[in-house]
Amino acid sequence: MTTSNRKKFSFRAFISLYVVISFIVISISGIILFITPPGRIANWSNWTFLFLTKHEWQGVHTIFTFLFVTAAAFHIYFNWKPIIAYLSSKFTSGIKIRKELLASFIISVIILVATLGNVPPFSTVMDFGDDISNSWGKNLSEPPIPHAELLTLKEYSEKTNIPYEEIISNLKNANIEVNDSETTLETIASQNNLTPAQLSKIMLAEKKPKVAISEGGGYGRKTVQDVCEQLDIPLEIGIERLQKNGITADSNSKLKDLANEKNVAPIQIVKLISETIN
């Protein structure tokens, strides 16, 4: 085959195909991220799906989204004249396209407002995703402190009320040497082919760490029963404490809903259950 007969590389075709492929990738990664466990659980247990961690799935989704937008811009550029000609012919031939454009705009605004207003069925979709995401906490270990893997050994010792010397001793018994109290749990776990959750069990030697109540604990997703179990408080006691503060709840009541009724943050409901409210 001569050079003249070979087909030249078509950048236009390449862009069109890449738009399709990247659309498929961001659709799949978006669905996976919709059902992944919260970051505090995923990172603590080194959760993976199809051999990728949540952080890696987020990277794939973000990069392919940026490239999809870039490729789509090139696609519009290459097809600018046909697009303009098509729109011009529709607008000049009648008002049908204008009605369709107006209807599309109005529906988009309605969906946006309903989603932000937490109105069914859009809120139902989000609640469904939250339920799946939160269900991972039943099977995976949850850190005593949100994103505890980012804490240094010294910080973890202070926040869990476990003496630092005891933690170091437990690590040495497991043949894990640590020479710097400022090393994070994530780093130590990675160096020893462990998850932060597995490392924590070694450090605490079956002791139960103190669970800290702090922002970022994902309390809005939890039920009253979930919080009582996490704080090691009998469910009956937790419900009774809420009732004392004028909040009617049962074991399956979501903290997000209780907080909305009182116009407070979910963490305030947790503090009422634990009786640590100021």
C-alpha positions as CSV (number, residue, x, y, z in Angstrom):
1,M,0.0,0.0,0.0
2,T,1.4,3.3,-1.0
3,T,1.6,6.3,1.2
4,S,-0.9,8.2,-0.8
5,N,-3.5,5.4,-0.3
6,R,-3.1,5.3,3.4
7,K,-5.8,7.1,5.3
8,K,-4.7,10.1,7.3
9,F,-5.4,10.2,11.0
10,S,-8.7,11.9,11.5
11,F,-8.6,14.1,14.5
12,R,-12.4,14.8,14.1
13,A,-13.2,11.1,14.3
14,F,-10.8,10.7,17.2
15,I,-12.5,13.4,19.2
16,S,-16.0,12.0,18.5
17,L,-15.0,8.5,19.6
18,Y,-13.2,9.8,22.7
19,V,-16.3,11.8,23.7
20,V,-18.2,8.5,23.7
21,I,-15.6,6.5,25.5
22,S,-15.0,9.2,28.2
23,F,-18.8,9.5,28.7
24,I,-19.0,5.8,29.4
25,V,-16.1,6.0,31.9
26,I,-17.5,8.9,33.8
27,S,-20.9,7.3,33.9
28,I,-19.6,4.1,35.4
29,S,-17.3,5.9,37.8
30,G,-20.1,8.2,38.8
31,I,-22.4,5.3,39.6
32,I,-19.7,3.6,41.7
33,L,-18.9,6.8,43.6
34,F,-22.7,7.1,44.3
35,I,-22.6,3.9,46.3
36,T,-19.2,3.9,47.8
37,P,-18.8,4.0,51.6
38,P,-18.0,7.4,53.2
39,G,-14.3,8.4,53.0
40,R,-13.7,7.9,56.7
41,I,-14.7,4.3,56.3
42,A,-13.2,3.6,52.9
43,N,-9.8,5.0,53.8
44,W,-9.8,3.3,57.3
45,S,-10.5,-0.1,55.8
46,N,-8.7,0.4,52.4
47,W,-12.0,-0.4,50.6
48,T,-11.7,-1.3,47.0
49,F,-14.0,-2.0,44.1
50,L,-12.7,-3.7,40.9
51,F,-9.2,-3.3,42.5
52,L,-9.5,0.5,42.8
53,T,-9.8,2.4,46.1
54,K,-12.3,5.2,46.5
55,H,-9.6,7.8,46.1
56,E,-8.5,6.2,42.8
57,W,-12.1,6.1,41.5
58,Q,-12.4,9.8,42.4
59,G,-9.3,10.4,40.4
60,V,-10.6,8.5,37.4
61,H,-13.9,10.3,37.5
62,T,-12.4,13.8,37.9
63,I,-9.7,13.4,35.2
64,F,-12.1,11.8,32.6
65,T,-14.7,14.5,33.4
66,F,-12.2,17.3,32.6
67,L,-11.0,15.5,29.4
68,F,-14.7,14.9,28.4
69,V,-15.4,18.6,28.7
70,T,-12.3,19.4,26.7
71,A,-13.1,16.9,24.0
72,A,-16.7,18.1,23.9
73,A,-15.4,21.6,23.3
74,F,-13.3,20.4,20.4
75,H,-16.3,18.4,19.1
76,I,-18.4,21.6,19.0
77,Y,-15.5,23.5,17.3
78,F,-15.2,20.9,14.5
79,N,-19.0,20.9,14.0
80,W,-19.7,24.5,14.6
81,K,-21.0,25.4,11.2
82,P,-23.4,22.4,11.0
83,I,-24.7,23.2,14.5
84,I,-25.2,26.9,13.7
85,A,-26.9,26.1,10.4
86,Y,-29.2,23.6,12.0
87,L,-30.2,25.9,14.8
88,S,-30.7,28.8,12.4
89,S,-33.0,26.8,10.2
90,K,-35.1,25.7,13.1
91,F,-35.5,29.1,14.6
92,T,-36.3,30.7,11.2
93,S,-38.8,27.9,10.3
94,G,-41.0,28.3,13.3
95,I,-41.4,28.5,17.0
96,K,-41.3,24.8,17.7
97,I,-37.7,24.7,18.7
98,R,-38.2,27.7,20.9
99,K,-41.0,25.9,22.7
100,E,-38.7,22.9,23.2
101,L,-35.9,25.1,24.4
102,L,-38.1,26.9,26.9
103,A,-39.6,23.6,28.1
104,S,-36.1,22.1,28.6
105,F,-35.0,25.2,30.5
106,I,-38.0,25.2,32.8
107,I,-37.7,21.5,33.5
108,S,-34.0,21.9,34.3
109,V,-34.8,24.7,36.8
110,I,-37.6,22.6,38.4
111,I,-35.2,19.7,38.8
112,L,-32.5,21.9,40.3
113,V,-34.8,23.6,42.8
114,A,-36.5,20.3,43.8
115,T,-33.1,18.6,44.3
116,L,-31.8,21.5,46.5
117,G,-35.1,21.5,48.3
118,N,-34.9,17.8,49.1
119,V,-38.2,17.1,47.3
120,P,-39.3,13.6,46.3
121,P,-38.6,11.8,44.1
122,F,-35.2,13.4,43.9
123,S,-34.6,13.2,47.6
124,T,-35.6,9.5,47.4
125,V,-32.8,8.9,44.9
126,M,-30.3,10.7,47.2
127,D,-31.6,8.8,50.3
128,F,-31.2,5.5,48.4
129,G,-27.6,6.4,47.7
130,D,-27.0,7.4,51.3
131,D,-28.5,4.1,52.5
132,I,-26.2,2.0,50.3
133,S,-23.2,4.1,51.2
134,N,-24.0,4.0,54.9
135,S,-24.6,0.2,54.8
136,W,-20.9,-0.4,54.3
137,G,-20.4,0.7,57.9
138,K,-22.2,-2.5,59.0
139,N,-19.5,-4.6,57.3
140,L,-16.4,-2.4,57.4
141,S,-14.6,-1.1,60.4
142,E,-15.3,2.6,61.2
143,P,-12.6,4.7,62.8
144,P,-13.2,6.1,66.3
145,I,-12.3,9.5,64.9
146,P,-13.2,10.8,61.4
147,H,-10.1,10.3,59.1
148,A,-8.1,8.8,62.0
149,E,-5.6,7.4,59.5
150,L,-4.3,11.0,59.0
151,L,-3.5,11.4,62.7
152,T,0.1,10.9,64.0
153,L,0.7,8.2,66.6
154,K,0.9,11.0,69.3
155,E,-2.4,12.5,68.2
156,Y,-4.1,9.2,68.0
157,S,-2.9,8.4,71.5
158,E,-4.3,11.6,72.9
159,K,-7.7,11.4,71.2
160,T,-8.3,7.7,72.2
161,N,-6.9,8.0,75.7
162,I,-4.5,5.1,75.1
163,P,-1.0,5.8,76.6
164,Y,1.6,6.4,73.8
165,E,4.0,4.0,75.5
166,E,1.4,1.3,75.5
167,I,0.8,1.8,71.8
168,I,4.5,1.6,71.0
169,S,4.8,-1.6,73.2
170,N,2.0,-3.3,71.3
171,L,3.5,-2.4,68.0
172,K,6.9,-3.8,69.0
173,N,5.2,-7.1,70.1
174,A,3.9,-7.3,66.6
175,N,7.4,-6.6,65.1
176,I,6.4,-3.2,63.9
177,E,9.1,-0.6,64.7
178,V,8.2,3.1,64.9
179,N,10.9,5.7,65.7
180,D,8.9,8.9,65.2
181,S,5.7,9.8,67.1
182,E,4.8,12.2,64.2
183,T,4.4,9.4,61.8
184,T,0.8,9.0,60.6
185,L,-1.2,5.8,60.9
186,E,-1.7,5.7,57.2
187,T,2.1,5.7,56.6
188,I,2.8,3.0,59.2
189,A,0.0,0.8,57.9
190,S,1.2,1.2,54.3
191,Q,4.8,0.3,55.3
192,N,3.6,-2.9,56.9
193,N,1.0,-4.0,54.3
194,L,-1.9,-3.4,56.7
195,T,-5.1,-1.3,56.6
196,P,-5.3,1.5,59.2
197,A,-8.1,-0.5,60.9
198,Q,-5.8,-3.6,61.3
199,L,-3.0,-1.4,62.6
200,S,-5.4,0.2,65.1
201,K,-6.3,-3.3,66.5
202,I,-2.6,-4.1,67.0
203,M,-1.9,-0.7,68.7
204,L,-4.9,-1.0,71.1
205,A,-4.5,-4.7,71.8
206,E,-8.3,-5.3,72.1
207,K,-8.9,-2.2,74.1
208,K,-11.8,-0.2,73.0
209,P,-10.8,3.4,72.0
210,K,-12.8,6.4,73.1
211,V,-15.1,7.5,70.2
212,A,-14.7,11.2,69.7
213,I,-17.7,13.3,68.7
214,S,-16.6,15.6,66.0
215,E,-17.6,17.2,62.7
216,G,-17.2,15.0,59.7
217,G,-18.5,11.9,61.4
218,G,-21.2,11.3,58.8
219,Y,-23.9,11.5,61.5
220,G,-26.6,12.7,59.2
221,R,-26.5,9.3,57.4
222,K,-26.8,7.4,60.7
223,T,-29.8,6.2,62.6
224,V,-30.3,6.6,66.4
225,Q,-29.4,2.9,66.8
226,D,-26.2,3.4,64.8
227,V,-25.1,6.3,67.0
228,C,-26.0,4.5,70.2
229,E,-24.0,1.4,69.1
230,Q,-21.0,3.6,68.1
231,L,-21.0,5.5,71.5
232,D,-21.7,2.3,73.4
233,I,-24.9,3.7,74.9
234,P,-28.0,1.5,75.4
235,L,-30.7,2.3,72.7
236,E,-33.4,2.9,75.3
237,I,-31.2,5.4,77.1
238,G,-30.4,7.3,73.9
239,I,-34.1,7.5,72.9
240,E,-35.0,8.6,76.5
241,R,-32.4,11.4,76.3
242,L,-33.8,12.7,73.1
243,Q,-37.4,12.6,74.5
244,K,-36.2,14.7,77.4
245,N,-35.2,17.4,74.9
246,G,-38.5,17.2,73.1
247,I,-37.4,14.9,70.2
248,T,-39.6,11.9,69.4
249,A,-37.5,9.1,67.8
250,D,-37.1,5.4,67.4
251,S,-34.2,3.1,66.6
252,N,-34.6,3.7,62.8
253,S,-34.9,7.5,63.0
254,K,-32.3,9.2,60.9
255,L,-30.3,11.9,62.6
256,K,-30.6,14.1,59.4
257,D,-34.4,14.1,59.7
258,L,-34.3,14.8,63.5
259,A,-31.9,17.6,63.0
260,N,-34.0,19.2,60.3
261,E,-37.0,19.1,62.5
262,K,-35.1,21.1,65.2
263,N,-33.2,23.2,62.7
264,V,-29.8,22.1,64.1
265,A,-26.8,20.1,62.8
266,P,-26.9,16.3,63.2
267,I,-23.9,16.5,65.5
268,Q,-26.1,18.4,68.0
269,I,-28.5,15.4,68.1
270,V,-25.4,13.2,68.8
271,K,-24.4,15.4,71.7
272,L,-27.9,15.1,73.1
273,I,-27.8,11.3,72.9
274,S,-24.4,11.3,74.6
275,E,-25.4,14.1,77.0
276,T,-22.3,16.2,76.1
277,I,-24.3,19.2,74.8
278,N,-23.1,22.5,76.2
